[in-house]
Amino acid sequence: MSSDEHNSQSLQRRLADLSPRQLRHVCRKLLGTVRPAERAIFPGQDLERASLPMSFAQQHLWLLEQLELLGPGNNPGVTFRLRGALDVKLLERSFTQIVRRHESLRTHFKVIDGEGFQLIDPPLPFHVQLTDMTVEEAEFRERRLLVLERRQRERPFDLERDPLLRVGVFRLGPTEYVLQILMHHIVSDEWSMEILLRELGQLYSVYTLGGVAKLPKLEWQYADYTRWQREYLQGPVLQRHLEYWQSRLNDVPMAIGLPTDHARAAHRYVAPTYRAAVHYFDWPLDMSRRLRHASHSHNTSLSALLLCALQVVLGRWSGQQDIVVGTPVAGRTRRELLDVIGLFVNPLPLRTDLSGDPKVSELLGRVGASIRAADAHQDLAFGRLLAELRPPPSTTRTPLFQVTLNVDEIPGRSFQASGLTIDCESIELAGAHFDLAIYVGQAISGLRGRIDYAAQLFQESTIECLARELKSLLEQMIEHPDARLSSLRLSGPAGQAWMPAQDGHEMHVRVPTVPRGAMSEYVPPRTALEQTLAAIWAAVLRVERVGIHDNFFGLGGDSTAAVRALARIRTLTELEIPLWLLFDKPTVAGVAASALERHFAAQPADELAAAVLEARCLSPEADDEPEAG
């Protein structure tokens, strides 16, 4: 071992032996950390509505964000080309009124004492970012515009501080503009974008004509929905929904083992080359009519027919007979929610058994029955379901399903505003955290489809093949409804050098997944940092003791408990440990070593040694030391 390596290991050992107070000193000295200030309460703010629990859907999305599974650009958005005399001040006035009307658009999210909350701010004037592109040379203007639009799409939202509605206007000429609207998915969905555009057109048109806006008062805000959801989903109602989903999803595969063109990264969004890509396809009007006729003749829906075909393709490509695909429902089961902006969409995991070589008509019956039963239990939010099922944690895949299908909704965007000609240029959807997100909807010329796919996993030629396979299989199914699955012809992506499926697609989710208290042989903490982590874990998980090799999730931990544990670690030591790291290394020893490596490996050795020496001169504890439990 070289002298440098020996000195580095010695420093790491001394760091690990610092008390929480001493470690906080080193963090502040070298990393500039400070204990986060309490959030200010605005004068006149309704304290009861200022801080509320997240909805179950928000909790799920927030956890995906902490695990860095969402990646950049995973937010609903739309870009329009505007021609006419745009008044940016009136545009700002219109958005100010929309944000005043919808509390969700002035909401932030914060962890308080290890729990996630939505914090509602009072209404303030809304700012539209105006970029003057006329200073650019005309021949480079459009190219520069594309760069700036993409930069805005990929700029992350800070859920604690940023406005979660972002609007930009690019001025290309005296009467030509581009309007870009982005919302974070945690406060919006596809339906919400339609509401926002409808109200924007109404308000801007009224203001342009000198009128006064009079939108009807909302009966409910998103916070009212959150309260109702938590009150409704308890007792016998909760138990009825849970019993259905637990029985339906017990022993379900945690992933579809699709081969990929490129290896799946150990942590999904570490690779800087991440991007979502889109492939469009069209099926002619004649095929659309035949598909609908076949659906009716089998007493099922177009959704069931398309889902059936997709699951057969996925089963053939993966070699699995147990396939789960997610399909979203609007989640607005009460009339009070129809005009509210917020995250209501609820994905339903639809599981189909392809075993036994059934006839096409038999499989259609299975899929149709599965859809009807799932619809009857859609009130149980997906995030709440995951909290009960506790699927094995993963930082490379979304839980339960990685492929989604949305039928009868191929997104289109439009709005009308007085004095403007408006054309939709691009639509950003919120499906990029899935391996595949498939949309199929009716168009004038037939059926129009869109596949959003993870470009770090699949080549475009593979996705083109998927679309062809889906079309070919559907044609065979409607022509031969009594054919068995084994007789249906699928070619697969010819000539592809595929990567084998990875990271345990043969693993299954069982109810319950891991017996509480399951531990390895007890090994006591060896350093002060390990002692601190073990004490925090024991307090959060309510167990007597924690060894350095005990699995956090094997001890009964889940995502919510993980957030609480990391919040306490941050308070005690000021070490910022991302949630995905605990999922990746779920032991005291793993977290302790990785946390020190993550924070201090890049620090100059002499500065680190001086900070450690200075910290060791402090008493290990102080009177204001926060409690671990």
C-alpha positions in Angstrom: 0.0 0.0 0.0 1.4 3.4 -0.9 1.9 6.2 1.6 -1.0 8.3 0.1 -3.4 5.3 0.3 -2.4 4.7 3.9 -2.9 8.4 4.8 -6.3 8.4 3.0 -7.5 5.4 4.9 -6.2 6.8 8.2 -8.2 10.0 7.5 -11.3 8.1 6.7 -11.0 6.2 10.0 -10.6 9.4 12.0 -13.6 10.9 10.2 -15.7 7.9 11.1 -14.7 8.2 14.8 -15.9 11.8 15.1 -19.0 12.4 17.2 -22.1 13.9 15.5 -21.2 17.4 16.8 -17.6 17.0 15.6 -18.7 15.7 12.2 -21.1 18.7 11.8 -18.1 21.0 12.4 -16.1 19.3 9.5 -19.1 19.6 7.2 -19.5 23.3 7.9 -15.8 23.9 7.6 -15.3 22.1 4.3 -18.7 21.9 2.7 -20.2 25.2 3.8 -23.4 23.4 5.2 -25.7 25.2 7.6 -28.7 23.8 9.5 -31.7 24.7 7.3 -33.7 27.6 8.5 -37.4 27.2 9.4 -39.8 28.2 6.7 -41.3 31.6 7.2 -45.1 32.0 7.7 -46.5 34.8 5.6 -48.7 37.4 7.3 -52.3 36.4 7.2 -51.5 32.9 6.1 -54.0 30.1 7.0 -51.8 28.0 9.3 -54.1 25.0 8.9 -53.6 25.0 5.1 -50.0 26.2 5.2 -48.6 22.7 5.9 -50.5 19.6 4.9 -49.6 15.9 4.2 -49.0 15.0 0.6 -51.5 13.0 -1.3 -50.5 9.3 -1.8 -49.8 10.0 -5.5 -47.5 13.0 -4.5 -45.7 10.8 -1.9 -45.0 8.2 -4.6 -43.7 10.8 -7.1 -41.7 12.6 -4.4 -40.0 9.3 -3.5 -39.2 8.6 -7.1 -37.6 12.1 -7.3 -35.5 11.4 -4.2 -34.4 8.1 -5.7 -33.5 10.0 -8.9 -35.6 7.7 -10.9 -37.5 10.5 -12.7 -34.6 11.9 -14.6 -34.6 15.3 -16.3 -37.5 16.6 -18.3 -40.1 14.3 -16.8 -42.8 17.0 -16.4 -45.9 17.8 -18.4 -45.2 20.7 -20.8 -46.3 22.2 -24.1 -44.9 24.7 -26.6 -46.9 26.9 -28.8 -46.1 29.2 -31.8 -48.1 32.4 -31.4 -48.7 34.9 -34.2 -50.2 38.3 -33.5 -49.8 41.2 -31.1 -49.0 39.3 -27.9 -49.3 41.4 -24.7 -46.9 39.8 -22.2 -48.3 41.9 -19.3 -51.8 40.5 -19.9 -50.3 37.0 -20.2 -48.7 37.5 -16.8 -51.9 38.8 -15.4 -53.7 35.7 -16.7 -51.2 33.3 -15.1 -51.4 35.3 -11.9 -55.1 34.7 -11.8 -54.7 31.0 -12.5 -52.1 30.6 -9.8 -54.4 32.5 -7.4 -57.3 30.2 -8.3 -55.4 26.9 -7.9 -53.5 26.4 -4.6 -51.6 23.5 -6.2 -49.6 25.9 -8.4 -48.3 27.8 -5.4 -47.3 24.7 -3.4 -43.9 23.6 -2.3 -42.7 20.4 -0.7 -40.5 19.9 2.3 -39.5 17.2 4.8 -40.4 18.2 8.4 -39.3 15.9 11.1 -38.8 13.1 8.6 -42.3 13.5 7.1 -43.1 15.0 3.7 -45.5 17.9 3.6 -47.1 20.2 0.9 -46.7 23.9 1.9 -49.2 26.3 0.3 -48.0 29.9 -0.2 -50.3 32.9 -0.5 -50.9 34.2 -4.1 -48.3 36.5 -5.5 -47.8 38.2 -9.0 -46.6 35.6 -11.5 -43.6 36.3 -13.6 -43.2 35.2 -17.3 -39.6 35.0 -18.5 -39.3 36.9 -21.7 -36.3 36.2 -24.0 -35.8 38.5 -26.9 -34.6 36.3 -29.9 -34.6 39.2 -32.3 -31.0 40.0 -31.3 -29.9 36.8 -32.9 -29.1 36.5 -36.6 -32.3 35.4 -38.5 -30.6 32.3 -40.0 -29.5 31.1 -36.5 -32.6 32.1 -34.6 -34.6 28.8 -34.8 -31.6 26.7 -34.0 -30.8 28.9 -30.9 -34.5 28.7 -29.9 -34.4 24.9 -29.9 -31.4 25.0 -27.6 -33.0 27.4 -25.1 -36.3 25.4 -25.1 -34.5 22.2 -24.4 -32.4 23.9 -21.6 -35.6 25.0 -19.9 -37.2 21.5 -20.2 -34.2 19.9 -18.7 -33.7 22.4 -15.9 -34.7 20.6 -12.7 -37.3 22.0 -10.3 -36.4 22.4 -6.7 -39.5 21.1 -4.9 -38.7 23.1 -1.8 -38.1 26.5 -3.4 -39.0 26.9 -7.0 -42.4 27.8 -8.4 -43.7 24.5 -9.9 -45.2 26.3 -12.9 -42.6 27.7 -15.3 -43.6 29.9 -18.3 -41.3 31.4 -20.9 -41.9 33.5 -23.9 -39.4 33.8 -26.8 -39.9 36.8 -29.0 -38.9 36.0 -32.6 -40.3 39.1 -34.3 -42.9 41.9 -33.8 -45.8 39.5 -34.2 -44.2 36.1 -33.7 -43.6 34.4 -30.4 -43.1 31.0 -28.9 -44.8 30.2 -25.6 -43.4 27.4 -23.4 -45.3 26.1 -20.4 -43.9 23.6 -18.0 -45.4 22.2 -14.7 -43.8 19.7 -12.3 -45.7 16.4 -12.4 -46.2 16.5 -8.6 -48.7 19.3 -9.0 -50.2 18.4 -12.4 -51.3 15.7 -14.9 -52.5 15.6 -18.5 -56.0 16.6 -17.5 -54.6 19.5 -15.4 -52.7 20.9 -18.5 -56.0 21.0 -20.4 -57.6 23.0 -17.5 -54.7 25.4 -17.4 -54.9 26.0 -21.2 -58.6 26.5 -21.2 -58.5 29.0 -18.4 -55.5 30.8 -19.9 -57.4 31.3 -23.2 -60.5 32.6 -21.4 -58.6 35.0 -19.1 -56.3 36.4 -21.8 -59.2 37.0 -24.2 -61.3 38.8 -21.5 -58.3 41.0 -20.5 -57.5 41.8 -24.1 -61.1 43.2 -24.5 -60.8 45.2 -21.3 -63.2 42.9 -19.4 -63.1 41.5 -15.8 -62.4 37.8 -15.4 -65.2 35.8 -13.7 -64.3 32.1 -13.5 -66.6 30.1 -11.3 -65.4 29.5 -7.7 -63.8 26.1 -7.2 -65.7 24.0 -4.7 -62.5 22.1 -3.7 -58.8 22.8 -3.8 -56.2 20.0 -4.1 -55.6 20.2 -0.3 -59.3 19.3 0.2 -58.9 16.3 -2.0 -55.8 15.2 0.0 -57.8 15.4 3.3 -60.8 13.6 1.8 -58.5 10.8 0.4 -56.9 10.2 3.8 -60.3 10.2 5.6 -61.9 8.0 2.9 -59.1 5.4 2.6 -59.3 3.8 6.0 -61.3 1.2 7.9 -63.5 -1.2 5.8 -63.0 0.8 2.6 -59.3 0.6 2.8 -59.4 -3.1 3.8 -61.6 -4.0 0.8 -59.3 -2.4 -1.7 -56.2 -3.8 -0.1 -57.5 -7.3 0.0 -58.2 -7.2 -3.8 -54.8 -5.8 -4.8 -52.9 -7.9 -2.4 -54.5 -11.1 -3.7 -54.2 -9.9 -7.3 -50.5 -8.9 -7.0 -49.1 -11.5 -4.6 -46.0 -13.2 -6.0 -46.0 -10.9 -9.0 -42.7 -10.5 -10.9 -41.1 -7.2 -10.0 -40.1 -6.5 -13.6 -40.6 -7.5 -17.2 -37.3 -9.0 -18.2 -37.1 -7.3 -21.6 -33.8 -7.6 -23.3 -32.3 -4.2 -24.1 -30.1 -2.8 -26.8 -27.9 -1.2 -24.1 -27.0 -2.3 -20.6 -29.1 -1.0 -17.8 -27.0 1.2 -15.5 -26.6 0.2 -11.9 -28.3 3.5 -11.0 -30.6 4.6 -13.7 -29.9 8.2 -14.2 -26.2 8.3 -13.3 -25.4 8.2 -17.0 -25.1 11.7 -18.4 -26.4 10.5 -21.8 -30.0 9.9 -20.4 -32.7 11.2 -22.6 -36.3 10.2 -23.4 -37.1 9.6 -27.1 -40.4 9.4 -29.0 -41.6 7.2 -31.9 -45.0 7.9 -33.6 -47.0 5.4 -35.6 -50.3 5.4 -37.5 -52.8 2.7 -38.2 -55.3 3.3 -41.1 -59.0 4.0 -40.6 -60.0 0.6 -41.9 -57.9 -1.1 -39.2 -59.3 1.2 -36.6 -62.9 0.1 -37.6 -62.0 -3.6 -37.6 -60.4 -3.3 -34.1 -63.5 -1.6 -32.7 -65.8 -4.2 -34.4 -63.7 -7.1 -33.0 -63.8 -5.5 -29.5 -67.6 -5.2 -29.6 -68.1 -8.7 -30.9 -66.2 -10.1 -27.9 -68.1 -7.8 -25.4 -64.9 -6.0 -24.5 -63.2 -2.6 -25.2 -60.6 -1.4 -27.5 -58.4 -0.9 -24.4 -58.7 -4.6 -23.5 -57.8 -5.6 -27.1 -54.7 -3.4 -27.3 -53.6 -4.4 -23.8 -54.0 -8.0 -24.7 -51.8 -7.7 -27.8 -49.2 -5.6 -26.0 -48.9 -8.1 -23.1 -48.5 -11.0 -25.7 -45.7 -9.1 -27.4 -44.0 -8.3 -24.1 -44.4 -11.9 -23.0 -42.9 -13.3 -26.2 -39.9 -10.8 -26.2 -39.2 -11.4 -22.5 -39.9 -15.1 -22.3 -42.3 -14.6 -19.3 -45.9 -15.7 -19.0 -46.8 -13.4 -16.1 -46.9 -9.8 -17.4 -47.9 -6.5 -15.6 -48.6 -3.3 -17.6 -49.7 -0.1 -16.0 -52.6 1.8 -17.3 -53.6 5.3 -15.9 -57.1 6.3 -14.8 -58.0 10.0 -14.3 -58.6 9.5 -10.6 -61.2 12.3 -10.5 -64.1 10.2 -9.2 -65.8 13.2 -7.6 -67.4 16.0 -9.5 -65.7 18.6 -7.3 -62.3 17.6 -8.8 -63.2 18.0 -12.5 -61.8 21.6 -12.7 -59.0 21.4 -10.2 -55.3 21.4 -11.2 -53.3 18.8 -9.4 -51.9 15.3 -9.5 -54.9 12.9 -9.6 -54.0 10.4 -12.3 -53.6 6.9 -10.7 -51.8 4.1 -12.5 -53.4 0.7 -12.2 -51.1 -2.4 -12.4 -52.9 -4.8 -14.8 -51.6 -8.4 -14.5 -52.2 -11.1 -17.1 -51.4 -14.8 -17.1 -50.4 -16.0 -20.5 -49.8 -19.6 -19.5 -51.7 -22.6 -20.8 -51.5 -21.4 -24.4 -55.0 -19.9 -24.4 -57.1 -19.0 -27.4 -57.2 -15.3 -28.3 -60.8 -15.1 -27.3 -60.0 -16.7 -23.9 -57.2 -14.3 -23.2 -59.4 -11.3 -24.2 -61.9 -12.5 -21.6 -59.1 -12.6 -18.9 -57.8 -9.2 -19.8 -61.3 -7.6 -19.9 -62.2 -9.1 -16.5 -58.9 -7.8 -15.1 -59.6 -4.3 -16.3 -63.1 -4.2 -14.9 -62.0 -5.5 -11.5 -59.1 -2.9 -11.4 -61.5 -0.1 -12.3 -63.7 -1.1 -9.4 -60.7 -0.7 -7.0 -59.1 2.4 -8.5 -59.7 4.5 -5.4 -56.6 3.0 -3.7 -53.8 5.2 -4.8 -50.8 3.5 -6.3 -48.5 5.1 -3.7 -50.7 3.7 -0.9 -50.6 0.3 -2.5 -46.8 0.3 -2.7 -46.6 1.1 1.0 -48.5 -2.0 1.7 -46.9 -4.4 -0.8 -43.3 -3.1 -0.1 -41.8 -4.4 -3.3 -38.0 -5.0 -3.2 -36.3 -1.5 -3.5 -34.6 -0.7 -6.8 -32.7 2.3 -8.1 -33.0 1.1 -11.8 -36.6 0.3 -12.3 -40.0 1.7 -11.3 -41.9 -0.7 -9.0 -44.4 -3.3 -10.2 -44.4 -2.2 -13.9 -42.1 -0.5 -16.3 -44.4 -0.3 -19.3 -47.6 1.7 -19.5 -50.5 1.8 -22.0 -52.9 4.7 -22.3 -55.7 4.1 -24.8 -58.1 6.7 -26.3 -55.9 9.5 -25.3 -53.2 10.5 -27.7 -52.4 13.9 -26.2 -53.2 17.0 -28.2 -53.0 20.6 -27.0 -54.8 23.7 -28.1 -56.3 26.9 -26.8 -57.8 30.0 -28.3 -57.0 33.6 -27.3 -58.3 36.8 -28.7 -56.0 38.4 -31.4 -53.7 35.4 -31.7 -53.2 32.5 -34.1 -51.9 29.6 -32.0 -50.2 26.4 -33.2 -49.0 23.6 -30.9 -45.3 22.8 -31.7 -44.4 20.1 -29.1 -45.8 18.2 -26.1 -43.9 16.9 -23.2 -45.4 14.0 -21.3 -44.7 12.7 -17.8 -43.9 9.1 -18.8 -40.1 9.2 -19.2 -39.4 7.4 -16.0 -40.8 4.2 -17.5 -39.0 2.0 -19.9 -41.9 2.3 -22.4 -45.0 4.5 -22.3 -47.4 3.8 -25.1 -50.3 6.1 -26.1 -53.0 5.2 -28.7 -55.9 7.4 -29.6 -58.4 8.1 -32.4 -57.5 10.5 -35.2 -59.3 11.5 -38.3 -57.2 9.1 -40.4 -57.4 6.2 -38.1 -55.5 5.4 -34.9 -52.5 7.5 -33.9 -49.9 6.1 -31.6 -46.9 7.4 -29.6 -44.2 5.5 -27.8 -42.1 7.3 -25.3 -39.0 5.2 -24.5 -35.8 5.2 -22.5 -33.2 5.9 -25.1 -30.4 4.7 -22.8 -32.0 1.3 -23.1 -33.5 0.9 -26.5 -32.5 1.9 -30.1 -35.1 3.5 -32.3 -35.1 0.5 -34.6 -36.2 -1.7 -31.7 -39.1 0.6 -30.9 -40.1 0.7 -34.6 -40.1 -3.1 -34.5 -42.3 -3.1 -31.4 -44.9 -0.9 -33.2 -44.8 -3.2 -36.2 -45.2 -6.3 -34.0 -48.1 -4.8 -32.2 -49.9 -4.0 -35.4 -49.2 -7.5 -36.9 -50.4 -9.3 -33.8 -53.6 -7.2 -33.6 -54.4 -8.1 -37.3 -53.8 -11.8 -36.5 -55.9 -11.7 -33.4 -59.0 -10.1 -35.1 -58.7 -12.5 -38.1 -58.3 -15.6 -36.0 -60.0 -15.2 -32.6 -59.9 -18.9 -32.0 -56.2 -19.3 -32.6 -54.0 -20.2 -29.7 -51.2 -17.9 -28.7 -48.5 -20.3 -29.9 -49.8 -20.1 -33.4 -49.4 -16.3 -33.6 -46.4 -15.2 -35.6 -43.9 -12.7 -34.1 -40.5 -12.1 -35.6 -38.8 -10.0 -32.9 -36.2 -7.3 -33.7 -34.1 -9.1 -36.4 -30.4 -8.5 -36.4 -30.2 -6.9 -33.0 -27.4 -7.7 -30.6 -29.5 -7.5 -27.5 -28.3 -7.3 -23.9 -29.7 -10.0 -21.7 -32.3 -8.9 -19.1 -30.7 -7.8 -15.9 -31.1 -7.1 -12.2 -33.4 -9.9 -11.2 -36.5 -9.8 -13.2 -37.2 -13.3 -11.8 -37.6 -11.8 -8.4 -41.2 -11.6 -7.2 -43.2 -9.4 -4.9 -44.8 -11.4 -2.1 -47.2 -10.2 0.5 -45.6 -9.5 2.9 -42.3 -9.2 1.1 -39.8 -9.5 4.0 -40.6 -10.7 7.5 -40.1 -7.9 10.0 -37.0 -8.4 12.1 -35.2 -10.5 9.6 -31.5 -9.9 10.4 -28.0 -11.2 9.7 -25.7 -12.2 12.5 -25.3 -9.2 14.8 -22.1 -7.3 14.4 -21.8 -4.2 16.7 -20.8 -0.7 15.4 -17.1 -0.2 15.1 -17.0 3.6 14.8 -18.8 6.6 16.2 -20.5 7.2 12.9 -21.8 3.6 12.8 -23.0 4.0 16.3 -24.9 7.1 15.4 -26.5 5.5 12.3 -27.4 2.3 14.3 -29.0 4.4 17.0 -31.1 6.3 14.5 -32.2 3.1 12.7 -33.2 1.5 16.0 -35.3 4.5 16.9 -37.0 4.9 13.5 -37.7 1.2 13.1 -38.4 0.6 16.8 -36.1 -2.4 17.2 -33.9 -3.1 20.2 -30.5 -3.0 18.4 -29.1 -2.8 14.8 -25.9 -4.4 13.6 -23.8 -2.9 10.9 -24.7 -5.6 8.4 -28.5 -5.7 9.1 -30.6 -4.7 6.1 -32.7 -1.6 6.8 -35.6 -3.0 4.8 -35.3 -6.5 6.3 -35.8 -4.8 9.7 -39.2 -3.6 8.6 -38.1 -0.3 6.9 -39.9 1.2 3.9 -39.5 4.3 1.9 -41.2 6.5 4.5 -39.1 5.2 7.3 -36.0 5.7 5.1 -36.9 9.4 4.6 -37.3 9.8 8.4 -34.0 8.1 9.1 -32.1 10.3 6.5 -33.7 13.4 7.9 -32.4 12.6 11.4 -28.9 11.8 10.0 -28.9 15.2 8.3 -30.0 17.0 11.5 -27.4 15.2 13.6 -24.4 15.2 11.3 -25.3 17.5 8.4 -24.4 14.7 6.0 -26.7 14.9 3.0 -27.4 11.3 2.1 -29.6 10.7 -1.0 -32.5 8.3 -0.7 -31.2 6.1 -3.5 -28.0 5.5 -1.6 -29.9 3.9 1.3 -31.7 1.7 -1.3 -28.4 0.8 -2.9 -26.5 0.1 0.3 -29.1 -0.7 2.9 -26.8 -1.4 5.9 -25.2 0.8 8.5 -21.7 -0.2 7.2 -22.6 0.5 3.6 -24.2 3.9 4.3 -21.4 5.0 6.7 -18.6 4.2 4.2 -20.5 5.6 1.2 -21.5 8.8 3.0 -17.9 9.7 4.0 -16.7 8.8 0.5 -19.4 10.9 -1.1 -18.7 14.0 0.9 -15.0 14.0 1.5 -13.2 12.0 -1.1 -12.6 15.0 -3.3 -11.4 17.3 -0.5 -7.7 18.1 -0.4 -6.0 15.9 2.2 -4.3 18.6 4.1 -7.5 20.7 4.5 -9.5 17.6 5.5 -6.8 16.6 8.1 -6.8 20.1 9.5 -10.6 20.2 9.8 -10.6 16.8 11.5 -7.9 17.9 14.0 -9.8 21.1 14.8 -13.1 19.1 15.3 -11.4 16.6 17.7 -10.5 19.6 19.9 -14.3 20.1 20.5 -16.1 18.2 23.2 -18.0 15.3 21.5 -21.4 16.6 22.5 -23.1 19.9 23.3 -26.1 20.9 25.4 -28.2 21.6 22.3 -27.5 18.3 20.7 -30.7 17.1 18.9 -32.2 13.9 20.1 -31.7 10.8 17.9 -35.1 9.3 18.5 
